[in-house]
Amino acid sequence: MITPEFIAIWIAWLMAGGSPGPATMGIAGTAISAGRGSALAFALGILAGSASWGIAAALGLSAVMLANVWVFEILRYAGAVYLGWLAFKALKRAVAKDTTAAVGTPFSGSARSLFAKGAAIHITNPKAILSWASIYAIVAPADATPATLFGYFGLLYVGSILIFIGYAFLFSSPAIVRGYQRASRIFDLAFAGFFGFAGFKILTAKLEG
């Protein structure tokens, strides 16, 4: 099951997961503002949402979504609205006159609330299940058994754990926090721009026939 081709794809999966996105930026911002514990709660929520899509794709739900476009449309609009709201919050902080408390985060609340918000990042993003479905299509043979598919899920999910938990630890370090404090307005503008762009891309996404 672990071939050189799969290793190459697994590395690409890590790189894609670690690239700037709603999940990684949210973890980074939460860790900077609220600390490692809050960031871990948020990251665990993201991992829960990712797991739900990964398992769903393994069970064939991706085919159901592709056959029923209205399911994709509901999730697409929900995800776009959610990201638009996050962009507004970040932009509001960036233009605030009082920047003494600029080490804010797009996400705050109790551990349970942060977990739910993290899960929402993936559950409301229709591209998540499409990513899982496409990776299965690439790595799994046509006659793959459920055991094989879930074996791939486990290996890929380990990569997601490394990325998301790693972000929570990395951005909770004092050095990273000090760097953010020196450029908080720039970071918030970047958050606003990226969340707005991500929401736009989800809103304008089209299923390929």
N, C-alpha and C positions, 0 to 999 in steps of 0.2 A: 504493500500500500504506500509506503514512503519511498518514492522514487526521486531521482535527481530533478525531474520536472516538477514534482510536488514541492520539493524544497525551494525551488526557485519561485513557485507561486506563493508559498508560505511567506517568503521574504517580501514579496511584493504586497502581500496582504498586510504585513507589519508596516510597511512604508505607507500604504494607503490609510491604514488606521491611525498612524501617528501624524499624518499631515493635518494642517489646520482644518477644523470642522466644528460644527456646533458642540459635539461631545468633548473633544479635546480642549477647545477654547473654554467651554464651561467648567471643566475640571480645573484648568489652570487658574481661571478667575476665582473660583471658589476656594482653592487652596491658598491663593495669595491673600484673599480677604478674610476668610474664616478659619483657615488652618487645615491641617492634615486630616483631622477627624471628619470634618464636614466634607472635604473633598473626597474622602474615601466613601462616605455615605452616598454622595452624588455619583461617584464612579461605579459603585455597586448597583445603583439604579440603572445606569447606562448598560452595564453588563447584563442585568436582568432583561432589559428591553431587547438587547442584542440576542440573548439566548432565545427569547420567545420567537423572534423572526428566524433565527437559525434552525430551531427545531421545526417551526412551521414549514420552512422551505424543505427540510428533510422529509417531512410528512406529505409533501405535495401541495401545500396551501398556495404556493406560488402559482401553480397552474390554475387554481380556482380564481385567484386575483386577476390573472391575465385574461381569463374567460369572462369575468364580471367586472367590467371597467368601472362601474359605479363605486365598488369598494375602494379601488385605487383613487378615484376622484375625491371621495370623502376624506381619506387620509391625506391626500395631497393638499386640499384646502385647509384642513386643520393644522397641518405642519407649517404651511406658509403663514397663517395668521399667528401661530405661536412664535415663530422666528421673527416676524415683524414686530411683535410686542417686545421681544428681547432687544431688538435693534433700537426701538424707541427708548427703552430704559437706559441703554448704554449711551445713546446720544444725549439724553437728558443729563447724565452725569458729566459727560465731556464738556458741555456748555455751561455747567453750573458755575456760579461765581465763586462759591466756597469750595476750594479744591483741597482743603486740609484733610478731608475725609475721602479723598479720591480713590483710596485703595478699596474700592467697592467690588462687587461681583454681580454678575447677572443673576446669580442664584443665592438665596438665603433661606433660613428657616430651620426647623428642627431636623434631626437626622431622618425622621420618617418623611417629612416634607421634601427634603433634598433627594431622598431615594426616589420618591414619586416623580419629582421633576426630572431626574436623570433618566428614569424609565420612559418618560414622555418624549424625551429627545429622540429616542429610537422608535418608539411605538407609533409616533405621529409622523414619522419620516418614511414615506413609501419606498424611497430609494434603498432603505436598509434591506428589505426583503428581496428587492431586485438584485442587490449585491450578493446576498447569500445564494439566491437561486442561480445567478450566473457563475459563481465560483464552484457550485456543485456541478453545473453543466460542464465546466472546464476540467475538473479533477476526477470526476466519477465516471466509470464506464457505463455504457448504456444498460448493462444488465446488473448494475450495482444492487446489492441487497440492502435492506434497512440497516443491518449491522455495519456494512461498509460506509453508508452515508453518515451514520452517527459516529463512526470512527473518524471520518473527515471533520465532522462538526467539532469533536473534542479537540483535535489538533489545531484547527483554526481558532477555536475559542480560547485556547491557551495563549495564542498570539494576542487576542483582544485583551485578555487579562493583563498580560505584560505591558501593553501600551497604556491602558486606562489607569491601572493602579500605579504604573510608573510615573504618569503625569501627576497623580496626586502627591506622590513623594517628592518629585522633582520641584514642583512649584510651591511646595510648602517650606522650602529651604530659605533661610534668612537672606542669602545672597540674591536669590531671585526676587524676593520681596523688595529688597532695597532697590534693585534695578527697576522694578515696576513703579515704586514710589517716585523715582526720578522722572518717569515718563508716563504717569498715570493717564493724562489727557490723551496722549497718543494711543495708548493701549485701548482706552474706551472708544476712541474714534475708530480704531481698527475693529473692535468688537462690533460696533454699530454697523460699520461697512460690511463686515463679513456676514453677520446675521441677516442683514437686509438683502445682500446678494444671494445667500443660501435660500432665503425665503422666496426670492424672485425666481431662482432656478427651479425650485420645487413647484412653484405655481405655474411655470411655463413648461414643465416637463411633459413629454408626450410618450405614450407607450408605442413601441415599435411593433408593427403587425407581423 
